Amino acid sequence: MQRNNLQRSHHSHTFGHDSKRPGEARTLIVIAITSSMMIVEIATGIAFGSMALLADGLHMGSHAVALAINAFAYIYARRHAKDRRYSFGTGKVNTLGGYTGAVLLAVFAAMMIFESISRLLNPVDIAFNQAILVATLGLVVNGVSVFILDVDDLHNDHSHGHHGHSHHHDHNLKSAYLHVLADALTSLLAIFALLIGKYFGAIWMDPLMGIVGAILVTRWSVGLLKSTSAILLDQQGSDAECWKVREVIESDSKHRIVDLHLWGLGSGISSCIVSIVSSDPQTPDYYREKINEVADFQHITVEVRNSENEVL
C-alpha cells in the first residue's frame, strides 16, 4: 500500500515540453527559406563569378546552421521531456539553444567588425548595382523570416506573472529571431551604404555601416547571453521576489523561513524550494497555497520543521 501511495504521489516534470512549441515549426520554416536562398545565391554566384552573391550566400548559410541548432534544441527537448535522467525536465535545453545562438551572434558580429575594418584600411571596388540587388533580395527574405518568427512575448518580457523567472519567454525562439533580424539589419544598412556610395562616391560608408550593424548585433547578443546564463547557472531570484515569499509566510509570526531558493528551470518555468520552522506547523500544501498567492511557480518544494527542529 505504501508503494502504491508513493507511485501516485509522483508528478510529472515535463512542464509542457513533451508537446511541440510554436517556435519549433516557425524555426523550421525559416530554415527552409534561408537554405533555399543560400543555394540560389551560391549557385548564381559561382555561375556568374560574383563574389558579392557568393559571400552573401555563405553568410546566409552560417545563419542557417545557427537556426538548425535552435531547431535541434526544440526537437531534443520534446523527445526527452519524459526522460527521468533530467531531474527538472528539459526546459534548459531550449535555454541552452538560446545561449548557443547568442554566442554565434557575437562571433558573427566580430567577423563583421574585422571585415569592415579591413575594407576601411584597404578599400575594394564595389559593383554597386549587383550588390544592391543582392542586399535587396536578402532584405526581402529576412523580412519574411522576421515576420514568421515574431511573436508577442518577444516584446512583452515583463507582462506575465509575479516572479521574474516566470515570463513566458522562449529564449530559443528569441535567438532564432535575433539571427534573422541581424541579417535584415545588415541588408538594410548595406542598401543605405551602397546607395550613398553609388551616388555620392562615399565608398567608406559600406564598411562603416558594417561596424554600426555589428555593434547593434553585439548588444542583442549580450542581452540574450545575460538572460540565458542566469537560468543555466541557477541564479537566485531577485531580492524583491524573495521578499514577497518571505512576507506571505512570515506575516504570521508562528512561521519562519530558514532557507529559500528561487530559480528558473527554463524559459517560462520557475521553481521554489523553501524550508520553514514553525511553532504551529501546517501541511506543505498550506504553504504552497500561500506562496502561490504572490508568485507563479511551476514547481514548489516545501520542508517543514517544528520548533524542536524536527522534520515533519
C-alpha positions in Angstrom: 0.0 0.0 0.0 2.8 2.4 0.8 4.4 1.7 -2.5 1.2 2.4 -4.3 0.8 5.7 -2.5 4.4 6.7 -3.4 3.6 5.9 -7.1 0.5 8.1 -7.0 2.4 10.9 -5.4 4.9 11.1 -8.3 4.3 14.1 -10.5 5.5 14.9 -14.0 8.4 17.3 -14.6 7.7 17.7 -18.3 6.2 21.3 -17.9 4.7 21.0 -21.4 7.9 20.3 -23.2 6.6 17.0 -24.4 4.4 18.9 -26.9 5.5 20.9 -29.9 6.1 24.5 -29.2 5.1 27.2 -31.7 8.7 28.3 -32.1 9.7 24.8 -33.5 7.5 25.0 -36.6 8.4 28.7 -37.1 12.1 28.0 -36.9 11.9 25.0 -39.4 10.0 27.2 -41.9 12.7 29.9 -41.7 15.5 27.3 -42.1 13.8 26.2 -45.3 13.5 29.7 -46.6 17.1 30.7 -45.6 18.6 27.5 -47.0 16.7 27.9 -50.4 18.0 31.5 -50.7 21.5 30.3 -49.7 21.5 27.7 -52.5 20.3 30.2 -55.1 22.9 32.8 -54.2 25.8 30.4 -54.1 24.8 28.8 -57.4 24.3 32.1 -59.2 27.5 33.5 -57.6 29.5 30.6 -59.0 27.7 30.7 -62.4 28.2 34.5 -62.8 31.5 34.8 -61.0 30.0 37.2 -58.5 31.9 37.4 -55.1 29.1 39.5 -53.7 26.4 36.9 -54.4 28.8 34.1 -53.2 29.7 35.9 -50.0 26.0 36.7 -49.1 25.1 33.1 -49.8 27.8 31.8 -47.4 26.6 34.4 -44.9 23.1 33.0 -45.1 24.5 29.5 -44.7 26.1 30.4 -41.4 22.8 31.7 -40.1 21.1 28.5 -41.4 23.5 26.5 -39.3 22.7 28.7 -36.2 18.9 28.2 -36.8 19.5 24.5 -37.2 20.9 24.4 -33.7 17.8 26.2 -32.4 15.6 23.6 -34.2 17.6 20.7 -32.7 17.1 22.1 -29.2 13.4 22.1 -29.7 13.3 18.5 -31.0 15.7 17.2 -28.4 13.8 18.8 -25.5 10.5 17.5 -26.7 11.7 13.9 -27.3 13.5 13.7 -23.9 10.9 15.6 -21.9 9.8 12.5 -20.0 13.4 11.2 -19.6 13.9 10.8 -15.8 17.6 11.5 -16.2 16.6 15.2 -16.3 15.5 15.9 -12.7 13.6 19.0 -13.6 12.7 18.3 -17.2 14.4 19.5 -20.4 13.4 23.2 -20.2 17.1 24.2 -20.0 17.8 22.6 -23.3 15.9 25.3 -25.1 17.7 27.9 -22.9 21.0 26.3 -23.9 19.9 26.6 -27.6 19.3 30.3 -27.0 22.7 30.7 -25.3 24.5 29.0 -28.1 22.7 31.2 -30.6 23.8 34.3 -28.7 27.4 33.1 -28.7 27.2 32.6 -32.5 25.7 36.1 -32.9 28.7 37.5 -31.0 31.0 35.6 -33.3 29.2 36.9 -36.4 29.4 40.4 -35.1 33.2 40.0 -34.5 33.6 38.8 -38.1 31.6 41.8 -39.4 33.8 44.2 -37.5 37.0 42.5 -38.7 35.9 42.5 -42.3 34.6 46.1 -42.1 37.9 47.4 -40.7 39.8 45.5 -43.4 37.7 47.2 -46.0 38.2 50.7 -44.4 42.0 50.2 -44.5 42.1 48.5 -47.9 39.1 49.7 -50.0 37.9 47.5 -52.9 35.9 48.3 -55.9 32.2 47.6 -55.5 29.8 46.5 -58.2 27.0 48.7 -56.9 24.1 47.6 -59.0 24.7 43.9 -58.4 25.4 44.4 -54.7 22.2 46.5 -54.2 20.2 43.7 -55.9 21.7 41.1 -53.6 21.1 43.2 -50.5 17.5 43.9 -51.5 16.8 40.2 -52.1 18.4 39.4 -48.7 16.2 42.1 -47.0 13.0 40.6 -48.5 13.9 37.1 -47.4 14.9 38.1 -44.0 11.9 40.4 -43.6 9.6 37.5 -44.3 11.6 35.4 -41.8 11.4 38.1 -39.1 7.6 38.2 -39.6 7.3 34.4 -39.2 9.4 34.3 -36.0 8.0 37.5 -34.4 5.6 36.7 -31.5 4.1 38.9 -28.8 6.1 37.5 -25.9 9.3 38.7 -27.6 8.2 42.2 -26.8 6.5 41.7 -23.5 9.2 40.2 -21.3 7.7 41.7 -18.1 4.0 41.2 -18.7 3.5 37.8 -17.1 3.3 36.7 -13.5 4.8 37.9 -10.3 8.0 36.0 -10.4 10.9 37.2 -12.6 11.7 33.8 -14.0 8.0 33.1 -14.9 7.9 35.2 -18.1 6.6 33.0 -20.8 9.6 33.9 -22.9 11.2 31.4 -25.3 14.9 32.1 -25.4 15.5 29.6 -28.2 12.9 31.4 -30.4 14.4 34.8 -29.5 17.8 33.5 -30.6 16.4 32.5 -34.0 14.6 35.8 -34.2 17.7 37.8 -33.5 19.7 35.9 -36.1 17.2 36.8 -38.9 16.8 40.3 -37.5 20.6 40.7 -37.6 20.5 39.6 -41.3 17.7 42.0 -42.1 19.5 44.9 -40.4 22.7 44.1 -42.2 20.9 44.1 -45.6 19.1 47.4 -44.7 22.4 49.1 -43.7 24.1 47.7 -46.7 21.4 49.1 -49.1 21.8 52.5 -47.4 25.6 52.5 -47.6 25.6 51.2 -51.2 23.2 53.9 -52.4 25.4 56.6 -50.7 28.5 55.1 -52.3 26.9 54.8 -55.8 25.5 58.4 -56.0 28.0 60.3 -53.8 31.2 58.2 -54.2 31.5 57.6 -50.4 32.7 54.0 -50.6 33.8 54.2 -46.9 30.1 54.2 -45.9 29.8 50.5 -46.7 32.3 49.3 -44.1 31.2 52.0 -41.7 27.6 50.6 -41.8 29.1 47.2 -41.2 30.6 48.3 -38.0 27.4 50.0 -36.9 25.4 46.8 -37.6 28.0 44.7 -35.7 27.7 47.0 -32.6 23.9 46.6 -32.6 24.1 42.8 -33.0 26.7 42.6 -30.2 24.2 44.4 -27.9 21.5 41.9 -28.7 23.9 39.1 -28.1 25.0 40.4 -24.7 21.3 40.8 -23.6 20.5 37.2 -24.6 23.6 35.9 -23.0 22.7 37.5 -19.7 19.1 36.2 -19.6 20.0 32.7 -20.7 23.1 32.3 -18.5 21.1 33.4 -15.4 18.9 30.3 -16.0 21.7 28.0 -16.9 23.7 28.9 -13.8 20.6 28.7 -11.4 20.8 32.3 -10.5 18.8 33.2 -7.3 15.6 35.2 -7.8 15.8 38.9 -7.1 15.6 40.4 -3.6 12.1 41.6 -4.3 11.0 38.1 -5.3 12.4 36.6 -2.2 10.9 39.3 -0.1 7.4 38.5 -1.4 7.7 34.9 -0.5 9.1 35.7 2.9 6.4 38.2 3.6 3.5 35.9 2.8 4.9 33.1 5.0 6.3 35.2 7.9 3.3 37.5 8.1 2.2 35.1 10.8 5.0 35.1 13.5 4.5 31.4 14.1 6.2 30.6 10.8 9.8 31.5 9.8 11.7 30.8 6.6 15.2 29.5 7.3 16.2 28.6 3.8 14.9 29.8 0.4 15.9 29.2 -3.2 14.1 30.7 -6.2 15.4 29.9 -9.7 14.5 29.2 -13.3 14.2 25.7 -14.8 13.9 27.0 -18.3 12.2 29.7 -20.4 8.9 30.5 -18.5 9.4 27.8 -15.8 10.3 28.7 -12.3 10.9 26.8 -9.1 11.0 27.4 -5.4 12.5 25.3 -2.5 11.7 26.6 1.0 12.5 25.3 4.5 10.2 26.6 7.3 10.4 26.4 11.0 7.1 26.8 12.8 5.7 26.7 16.3 2.3 25.7 14.8 3.3 23.6 11.7 0.9 23.3 8.8 0.9 20.9 5.9 3.2 21.6 2.9 0.1 22.3 0.8 -0.9 25.1 3.1 2.5 26.9 2.5 2.3 26.2 -1.3 -1.1 27.9 -1.5 0.3 30.9 0.5 3.3 31.2 -1.9 1.1 30.9 -5.0 -0.8 34.0 -3.8 2.2 36.2 -4.6 4.2 34.2 -7.1 3.7 31.9 -10.1 5.9 28.9 -9.6 5.6 25.7 -11.7 7.4 23.6 -9.1 7.4 24.2 -5.3 9.2 22.0 -2.7 8.4 22.7 1.0 10.2 21.3 4.1 8.5 22.0 7.4 10.2 21.7 10.8 8.8 22.3 14.3 10.4 24.4 16.9 12.5 21.4 18.1 13.9 21.4 14.5 12.3 18.0 13.7 11.3 17.5 10.1 7.6 16.8 9.8 
